[in-house]
């Protein structure tokens, strides 16, 4: 069963257990995504606040090779 990582902050966007730890999302949206290096996955550390940040998250979602970034909004 696919689940959301508990490290994700509360809010609209999150990373689920499909994540393959490619580290693409924290490169695209710096400060929005972070990497848990010990367990090997990315997660949302804070929700986007500006239009530019929303666009970066949308780009990360589009480019995610595992389709692990989700939008529950």
N, C-alpha and C positions, 0 to 999 in steps of 0.2 A: 504494500500500500504506500502510495506517495504521500509524504507528510511535509509540513513546513518545519524548517530547522528552528529550534527554540531560541537560538541566538538572534533571529530576526527581530528588529524593533517592531513595536505595534504600528499598524497602519496599512495602507492600501497595497504596497508592494512587498513581496517576500521571495525568498529562494527556497525551492523544495528539494527533496531528496534525490531528484534526478541529476542534481549538480555533479559535474565530473571534475571540478577543481581546475578548470582551464585558466582561471584568473583574468579572463577577458573583461568581465563587468567592472572590477575595481580599476582597471586601466581606462575604461571608457568614462565611468562616472565616479571619479575620485571623490572620496569622502561620503559617498552614498553606500557603496559596497565595501566589504572588508573580507579578509580571508582567515579562516581558522586553519592555520598551518599544521597543527597537531593532528586534526581529524580529517583534513583535506576537503574543505568545501568553502564556498563563498556564502555571504549572508548580507542582508540589508542592515546597516548600522544606524542609518537615519533616513527618514523619508525626504523626498525632494520637496523644495519649498518654492523655487522660482520656475518660470517657464523654461529657462535653459536647462535646469536640472531635470525637469520632466522630460524634455527632449532627449537628454543623455540616457535616462532610464529607458525610454522607448527604444533608443538605438541599441542599448545593451540587450533588451528583450528580443529584438529582431535578430541580433547576431549570436545570441546564446546557442551554442551547438547542441545543447541538451534540452532546450526549451524549459529550463528550470526556474526562470524568473517569472513570477506570477503577479497578476493584478486582480485584487479582489474588490476593486472600486467600481 
